[in-house]
Amino acid sequence: MPSEKIKISILGATGVVGQNYIKLLQEHPWFKITDVAASHRSAGKPYEEAVKEKWQMSIEIPKEVKDLIVRDVQDFDSLKSNISFVFSAMDLPQKEDTKTIEFKYAEKGIPVISNSSANRWTVDVPMIIPEINYNHTEIIPIQQKNRGISKGFVVVKPNCSIQSYITPIYALEVNGFKVEKLIVTTLQAVSGAGYPGVPSLDMLDNIVPYIGGEEEKSEKEPLKVLGKVGEKGIINNDSIQISATCTRVPVTDGHTACVNLKFKNKIPTKEEIIKIWKEFKSVPQELDLPFAPKQPIIYLENIDRPQPRKDRDNDKGMAVTVGRLRKDNVFDYKFVALSHNTIRGAAGGAILNAELLKVKGFLK
């Protein structure tokens, strides 16, 4: 890797996801933030002034970012020519507006690595978990051809709700144990709702059994992640049925999933499943990418684990922690899994995508 860091921008830099990018990237060996962008209300102000009391991270604003002048996110022409790519943390009220802005950057020759849900279902936009569908980067030239784009493109990461269980499922599939059906109940942290998030009186002494749009994402997004590259875009996987119930629980960080699974034909033993999970590694580990967990799936034997407070930060907050694998009376097996929703499920996952794209030659 070159000694000089790649200069990047954060779109939506004043929001919580944008702040997480700034926190996680402050000592990144490859990438350096030299531009921040937000709404017109923040434009023209030093970042420290624009974010003010909205800063929610556990660290102070990094000194290399605090004095950057916030750019209007829709002022495309003011983006400096030395910016190689942008991370998108935008969350505009209308998804179509976010989609349009992301592709305008792409049309200007700027790759966009997005945390937003706006382009997740755009057929020629890859939705990547690098341990699973690293080959979906092959869609980028198709996207560029479809849209007449020369250098820019849009890549997204999936919803945080699926990150805790889809990698363990993929590990079983890639080892020859095909999954037919999943029933998933998620217990999702309040940080997943952003800031200020869920009102305190709704969460104290309570569980909210509904998160708008989350069950649809949890049931459908894995099918794109597990899909294959077609001539015009991603062809979704149609071999797995998923039924999801998504709940909000009084936990700060860490999305937990209780999963019941049924195999198609061959059913592995419990020992085989645990061995597969413990030995699973993929392209990010082979490439030794900076944000890649050394062990993507960590299996805990303790009967009362994983727990968000104890296990969400495993391996930089980038690992999936699994436990309580046991026989199921209706399906074949059931287990509990956990991932850090604001690291692996948000900015950290997008940073890992950028690292994969850099190594594959898409970011210069």
C-alpha positions, 0 to 999 in steps of 0.5 A, a space after each residue: 500500500 502507498 505511504 501517502 493516505 487516500 484522501 476521502 470525504 464523509 457525506 452526512 458527516 454531522 449525523 451519528 453515522 457520519 460521526 462514527 466514520 470520523 471516530 473509526 477512521 481517525 487512525 486508519 492506515 490507508 484513508 484520511 478524511 480531508 472533506 466533510 459535507 452535510 446539509 445547507 444548514 451546516 455548510 460554511 461552518 467549521 465542523 466543530 461548530 456545525 456539530 456542536 452539542 450533537 457530537 455523540 462519540 466517546 472521544 473528542 472530535 479529532 483535531 484533523 477534522 474539527 477545523 474542516 469547513 463543512 461543504 454543502 452535500 449538494 454542491 458537487 462542484 466544490 469537491 476537491 479534485 484530490 478526493 478519491 471516494 466518499 463514504 455516504 452517511 446521508 439519511 434524507 427524509 426522501 430515499 429518492 433524494 439520497 439515491 439521486 445525490 449518491 449517483 450524482 457523485 458517481 456521475 462526477 467520477 467519485 465512487 460512493 460507498 454508502 451506509 444508506 438504504 436508498 440504493 440497496 434495492 437498485 439492481 445494479 448496485 452491489 450490497 456487500 458483506 465482504 466475507 460473503 459476496 466479495 465477488 459482487 464487485 463484478 457488478 461495478 463495470 455493469 453499473 457503469 455501463 448501464 448508466 454511462 459512468 466512466 469512473 464513479 460507482 455506488 456500493 452499499 452495505 446491508 441493514 444492520 439487522 441481518 449482520 448477526 446471522 447471515 454470515 453464520 448461515 453463509 458459512 454453513 451453505 458454503 460448506 455444503 449444508 444448504 439452508 431451506 428456512 429461517 425464522 429470525 427474531 431480532 432484539 435490536 439496540 436503541 442506537 440503531 434508531 439514530 439520535 435522539 432515537 426512541 423516546 426514553 419512556 418507550 424504552 425504559 421497562 419495555 420492549 417495542 415489538 415493531 420497527 418500521 420497515 425492519 422486518 422487510 429488510 431482514 427477510 429480503 436483503 439476505 437474498 440479494 447478499 446471497 444472490 449471484 452476478 447477472 448480466 444486468 445486475 444481481 439476481 437474488 437467491 430464491 432458495 431460502 425462505 426467511 420469516 423475521 420479527 424485529 423488536 427494539 430492546 433497552 440495550 445501547 449497542 449490539 443487535 441480537 438475533 434468535 435464529 431457528 433454521 431448517 436444512 434442505 437435505 443433508 443435516 450436519 451434526 452440532 459438532 460439524 456446525 461449530 467446527 465450520 463456524 470456528 474455522 470459517 475465514 474468507 477473503 478479508 481475512 486472507 487479504 488481512 484487511 485492516 478492519 477485517 476481524 481475525 475470526 469472523 465468527 466467534 462461537 462461545 460455549 457458555 450457556 448464557 452467551 452471547 450478551 451485548 454488553 460483554 460480546 459486542 466489541 469482540 475483534 474491534 466490534 467487527 466479529 459475529 459472536 454466536 452461542 446456544 446452538 442446540 436442536 430445535 423441536 420444529 426445525 433442525 437447529 436454533 442459535 443466538 447471534 450478536 453483532 455490533 450494529 454501529 460498527 459492523 452493522 454501519 460505518 465499520 462494515 462500509 470501511 471494510 467494503 472500501 478496503 476490499 474495493 481498494 485491494 481489488 483496484 476500484 479505488 485509486 
